[in-house]
Amino acid sequence: MKILVTGKGGREHAILSALKASPGGHELFVCPGSDAMESLATRVAARDLAELIDWMKTNAIDLCVAGEEAWLVQDRGLANLCAQAGIPCWGPRKESAQLEASKIFAKKFLQRHGIPTADFTVATNVEEADAALTSVPIVLKFDGLAAGKGVAVCTQLDEAQAFVTDVLENRVFGAGDLLIEQCLTGPEISIFASVCDDTYQILMPARDYKRIGDADQGPNTGGMGAVASRQLATPELLQQIEKEIVQPTVAGLRQDHLPYRGFLYFGIMLTPDGPKVLEYNCRFGDPEAEAVLPMVQGDFASYVFAAANGELKPDLIHFKEGWSVCLISASAGYPASSRAGDLISGLDQVPASAQLFHCGTRRNDTGGFETNGGRVLAIVAQGETREAAKPVTFDGMQRRSDIATLHFD
């Protein structure tokens, strides 16, 4: 089978690794990919979606797997164009991917289908936002895609007003409205499901750590690490989440005529009043994918292929017992900026028991790897794993020391 994955980060590296580990010796491709992925897949260059679709048709691709979210909502939509070309795609249509592309669309969907979530208002300008800022803490979210950086949890009024100015006046994330949301409290959990029309399978739960510093201090990032284990949630909690959140979401997609085949991420806060949805992502989360996918056993490639063709086959995969821990190393300046070109050393010292996924790297002139993005590397292993990351280093490296320990008291 010929399989193409879209994307270039650590999540896509993890997806390719899971596909490579599947039986069958499949031929893998990635667009645009990265230098580190060349050992797993052939890289494909395409200027736009139309060119990529033409390439897939010419090369008889059997399956397209959507890694990153942008192409799902770009132009006419990756999955929509794949459907027109007769190429099975594991990723939702553009109209369905609005669950991630527009936070306001998602909130109205949740409200319409009676799915528990925080109360909210929408502001289209600074004046409307200022009128809604009556108390703190408060959560502010840019309506569109912002690579995980368009959310601010504000504990001070001046902090909230500064974010309002950035979003609605300075337009640092581009055009879009602002969602002003009640601040929920409690531990978070990431629930992933494979959704195939009106059927679904809940996968291994995870928890990510979004803030840059230890003890959840500092600004939000795209994620500084993650843990994955069935032990993150009791069977009773998972049953409640399935009944109150997952089932009505899948039913709501069908009711609203939003076709969906792909991974669906539920960011959930376990509040004193029960689990409530913080957000949807219409693909695997990052860095949770790097923690969850190494736990997959079975035939992942055949599983995704069957689901993309309309038949969910849960028996094709199962998950390891125990814990998986993902630790992210970020570049100097992240998340406000990132520094490229710092030489990475110690990659050959990572234990064989750990897995290394490249999030933002490139090869230099001597064949070594250097930084080329905000989040640079994900080191993943099962059990007591944080020691595995210590040999890897580069100038300006930022790394949390409390992944897999915080929130487990």
C-alpha positions in Angstrom: 0.0 0.0 0.0 1.2 3.5 -0.8 0.5 6.0 2.0 1.1 9.7 2.1 1.1 11.7 5.4 0.8 15.5 5.4 2.8 17.6 7.8 6.4 18.1 9.0 6.5 18.0 12.8 6.9 15.6 15.7 3.3 14.4 15.4 3.8 13.4 11.7 7.1 11.7 12.6 5.2 9.6 15.2 2.5 8.8 12.7 5.0 7.7 10.1 6.8 5.5 12.7 3.5 3.8 13.6 2.8 3.2 9.9 6.3 1.9 9.4 5.9 -0.6 12.3 2.8 -2.0 10.7 3.0 -5.3 8.9 3.0 -5.3 5.1 6.0 -3.3 4.1 4.0 -0.2 3.0 5.6 2.5 0.9 5.5 5.8 2.8 5.5 9.4 1.6 5.3 12.7 3.4 4.5 16.2 2.3 6.4 18.3 3.1 8.2 16.3 5.8 11.6 17.0 7.3 15.2 15.9 6.9 14.7 13.5 9.9 11.8 11.7 8.2 13.8 10.7 5.1 14.7 7.4 6.8 11.0 6.5 7.0 9.4 8.1 3.9 10.0 9.8 0.6 9.5 13.5 0.8 7.0 15.2 -1.6 7.2 18.8 -2.6 3.9 20.5 -3.6 3.2 24.2 -3.9 -0.5 23.8 -3.0 -3.2 21.3 -2.4 -4.1 21.0 -6.1 -0.5 20.1 -6.9 -0.5 17.6 -4.1 -3.7 15.9 -5.3 -2.3 15.7 -8.8 0.8 14.1 -7.5 -1.2 11.5 -5.4 -3.3 10.6 -8.5 -0.2 10.3 -10.7 1.5 8.1 -8.2 -1.5 5.9 -7.3 -1.5 6.8 -3.6 -3.9 4.4 -1.7 -4.3 6.4 1.5 -3.8 10.0 2.6 -3.4 10.6 6.3 -3.9 14.2 7.5 -1.3 15.0 10.1 -1.5 18.8 10.6 -4.7 20.8 10.7 -4.0 23.6 8.2 -4.6 21.7 5.0 -7.9 20.3 6.2 -9.3 23.9 6.1 -7.1 25.4 3.5 -8.5 26.2 0.0 -11.2 23.6 -0.7 -10.0 21.2 2.0 -7.6 18.2 1.8 -10.3 15.6 2.5 -12.8 17.2 0.1 -10.3 17.2 -2.7 -9.2 13.6 -1.9 -12.8 12.5 -2.1 -13.2 14.1 -5.5 -10.1 12.3 -6.7 -11.2 9.0 -5.3 -8.3 8.8 -2.7 -9.3 7.6 0.8 -8.4 10.3 3.3 -8.1 9.8 7.1 -9.1 13.4 8.0 -12.4 15.2 8.1 -13.9 17.4 5.3 -13.4 21.1 5.5 -16.9 21.9 6.8 -16.4 19.4 9.6 -12.9 20.6 10.5 -14.4 24.0 11.5 -14.7 22.3 14.9 -11.0 23.2 15.2 -10.6 26.0 12.7 -13.2 28.2 14.5 -13.5 28.1 18.3 -16.8 30.0 18.0 -18.2 27.4 15.6 -17.1 24.7 18.1 -18.7 26.5 21.1 -22.0 26.9 19.2 -21.9 23.2 18.2 -21.4 22.2 21.9 -24.2 24.5 23.0 -26.5 23.3 20.3 -26.1 19.6 21.2 -26.1 20.0 25.0 -22.5 19.0 25.5 -21.0 20.4 28.8 -18.6 23.3 28.2 -17.8 26.7 29.7 -20.1 29.7 29.4 -18.9 32.2 26.7 -19.5 35.4 24.8 -18.1 36.6 21.5 -16.4 39.9 20.9 -15.8 41.4 17.4 -14.0 44.5 18.5 -12.1 45.9 21.5 -15.1 47.8 22.9 -17.2 44.6 23.1 -14.4 42.7 24.6 -13.7 45.4 27.3 -17.4 45.3 28.2 -17.3 41.5 28.7 -14.2 41.6 30.9 -16.0 42.0 34.2 -13.9 39.6 36.3 -10.8 37.4 36.3 -9.6 34.8 35.9 -10.9 34.6 32.4 -10.0 32.6 29.2 -9.5 34.4 25.9 -9.3 32.5 22.6 -8.6 33.8 19.1 -11.3 32.3 16.9 -9.0 30.8 14.2 -6.0 28.6 14.0 -2.9 29.9 15.8 -0.6 26.9 16.2 -1.6 26.4 19.8 -0.8 30.0 20.8 -4.1 31.8 20.4 -5.3 31.1 23.9 -4.6 33.2 27.1 -5.7 32.3 30.6 -5.6 35.7 32.3 -5.5 36.2 36.0 -5.1 40.0 35.8 -7.3 42.5 34.1 -4.4 44.3 32.4 -3.1 41.0 31.1 -6.5 40.3 29.5 -6.8 43.8 28.0 -3.3 43.4 26.5 -4.4 40.1 24.8 -7.6 41.7 23.6 -5.5 44.5 22.0 -3.2 42.0 20.3 -6.1 39.9 18.9 -8.6 42.6 17.9 -6.5 45.6 17.2 -2.9 44.5 16.4 -4.3 41.3 14.7 -1.2 39.3 15.7 -3.0 36.1 14.6 -4.7 37.6 11.6 -8.4 38.4 11.0 -10.8 36.8 13.5 -13.1 37.4 16.5 -12.4 36.8 20.1 -14.0 34.1 22.3 -14.3 35.2 26.0 -14.9 32.2 28.1 -15.5 31.2 31.7 -12.4 30.0 33.4 -12.8 26.3 34.4 -10.8 24.7 37.1 -9.5 21.1 37.6 -7.1 18.7 35.9 -7.1 18.4 32.1 -7.3 15.2 30.1 -7.0 14.6 26.4 -9.4 12.1 24.9 -8.8 10.8 21.4 -11.3 9.0 19.2 -11.3 7.5 15.8 -14.5 8.7 14.2 -15.9 6.9 11.1 -19.3 8.3 10.1 -21.6 7.3 13.0 -19.1 4.8 14.6 -16.2 5.6 16.9 -13.5 4.1 19.0 -12.0 5.8 22.1 -8.2 5.5 22.1 -5.7 5.8 25.0 -6.2 9.0 27.0 -3.3 11.4 27.5 -2.4 14.6 29.3 -0.3 17.4 27.9 1.6 20.3 29.6 1.1 23.5 27.8 3.0 26.1 29.7 6.7 26.7 29.1 7.9 26.4 32.7 7.8 24.0 35.6 4.7 24.0 37.8 2.7 25.3 34.9 4.3 28.7 34.9 4.9 31.1 32.0 3.1 31.5 28.7 1.2 28.8 26.8 3.0 26.9 24.2 2.0 24.2 21.7 2.9 21.7 24.4 6.0 21.0 26.4 5.4 17.3 27.0 2.7 14.7 27.5 1.9 11.4 29.3 -0.4 8.7 28.1 -1.9 5.7 30.0 -5.2 4.0 30.5 -4.6 4.7 34.2 -5.2 8.4 33.6 -8.9 7.9 33.8 -11.0 5.3 35.7 -13.4 3.2 33.8 -16.3 5.1 35.4 -14.8 8.5 34.3 -14.3 7.2 30.7 -17.9 6.0 30.6 -19.1 9.4 31.7 -17.0 11.1 29.1 -18.3 8.8 26.4 -21.9 9.2 27.4 -21.9 13.0 28.0 -19.3 14.1 25.4 -18.2 11.6 22.8 -21.5 10.1 21.9 -23.4 13.4 21.6 -20.5 14.8 19.5 -20.6 12.0 17.0 -24.4 12.2 16.9 -24.2 16.0 16.5 -21.9 15.7 13.5 -24.4 13.4 11.8 -27.3 15.6 12.8 -25.6 18.7 11.4 -24.6 16.8 8.2 -20.9 17.2 8.9 -19.2 14.1 7.5 -16.3 12.9 9.6 -13.6 10.3 9.1 -10.5 10.9 11.1 -9.0 11.3 14.6 -11.0 13.7 16.8 -9.4 15.2 19.9 -11.4 16.2 22.9 -9.6 18.6 25.3 -11.5 18.2 28.6 -11.4 19.8 32.0 -12.4 17.6 34.9 -14.2 20.3 36.9 -15.9 19.8 40.2 -19.2 19.8 38.2 -18.0 17.0 35.9 -16.0 16.8 32.7 -16.4 19.8 30.3 -15.1 20.3 26.8 -12.4 23.0 26.4 -11.8 22.4 22.7 -11.8 20.1 19.7 -8.9 19.3 17.4 -9.7 17.5 14.1 -6.5 15.5 14.1 -4.2 13.8 16.7 -2.9 16.2 19.3 0.7 17.3 19.5 2.7 16.3 21.6 0.1 13.7 22.8 0.5 11.8 19.5 4.2 11.3 20.3 3.2 9.7 23.7 0.2 7.7 22.5 1.3 6.3 19.1 4.3 4.3 20.5 1.8 2.5 22.7 -0.1 1.2 19.6 0.3 -2.4 18.7 -1.2 -4.4 15.8 -1.8 -3.2 12.3 -2.1 0.5 12.5 -1.8 1.0 8.7 -4.7 -1.4 7.9 -6.8 0.1 10.7 -6.5 3.7 9.2 -7.0 2.4 5.7 -10.2 0.6 6.6 -11.6 3.5 8.6 -10.8 6.0 5.7 -12.8 3.7 3.5 -15.8 3.7 5.9 -15.3 0.6 8.1 -13.9 1.0 11.6 -12.1 -2.2 12.8 -11.2 -1.8 16.4 -9.7 -5.3 16.6 -6.8 -4.3 14.3 -5.1 -2.4 17.1 -4.6 -2.5 20.8 -2.5 -0.6 23.3 0.4 -1.5 25.6 -0.2 -1.4 29.3 1.7 1.1 31.5 2.8 4.7 30.9 4.3 6.6 28.1 6.1 9.9 28.7 7.0 12.5 26.0 9.4 15.3 26.9 9.8 18.3 24.5 13.0 20.3 24.1 12.3 23.8 22.8 14.6 26.4 21.3 15.8 29.7 22.7 13.1 32.3 22.7 10.1 30.0 22.5 7.1 30.5 22.5 7.5 34.2 21.7 10.0 33.4 19.0 12.4 30.6 18.1 16.1 30.5 17.2 17.4 28.3 14.4 20.8 27.0 13.6 21.9 25.7 17.1 23.8 22.4 16.8 22.1 19.5 18.5 24.4 17.0 20.3 23.8 13.7 22.0 21.2 12.3 19.6 23.4 9.1 19.4 23.2 8.7 23.2 19.5 8.3 23.5 18.8 4.8 24.8 17.4 2.2 22.4 14.4 1.9 24.7 13.4 5.4 23.9 12.0 6.9 20.7 13.1 10.2 19.2 10.8 12.3 17.1 12.0 15.5 15.4 9.6 18.4 15.7 11.7 21.3 14.3 15.1 20.3 13.1 17.2 20.3 9.9 20.5 18.9 8.7 23.4 21.2 8.6 26.3 21.2 6.1 28.2 18.6 8.0 25.2 16.2 8.1 24.4 16.8 11.8 21.1 18.2 13.0 20.4 21.7 14.2 17.4 23.6 15.5 14.8 24.8 13.0 11.7 25.7 15.0 10.2 26.4 18.4 9.6 22.9 19.6 12.7 21.0 18.5 12.7 17.4 19.7 10.3 14.9 21.5 11.9 12.1 23.4 9.5 9.3 24.4 9.8 6.2 26.4 7.7 4.0 28.7 8.1 3.8 32.5 10.6 6.1 34.2 11.7 7.9 31.1 12.8 11.4 31.8 16.4 10.3 32.2 16.5 9.4 28.5 16.4 13.0 27.4 19.4 14.2 29.4 22.1 13.4 26.9 20.5 15.6 24.2 21.4 19.3 24.4 21.7 22.5 22.3 22.4 26.1 23.0 19.3 27.9 24.5 17.4 24.6 25.1 14.3 24.9 27.2 12.9 21.8 28.9 10.5 21.2 31.7 11.6 18.9 34.6 8.2 18.0 36.0 6.5 16.2 33.0 4.8 13.1 34.3 5.0 14.3 38.0 2.8 17.4 38.1 -0.9 16.8 38.6 -0.4 13.3 40.0 -0.5 14.1 43.7 
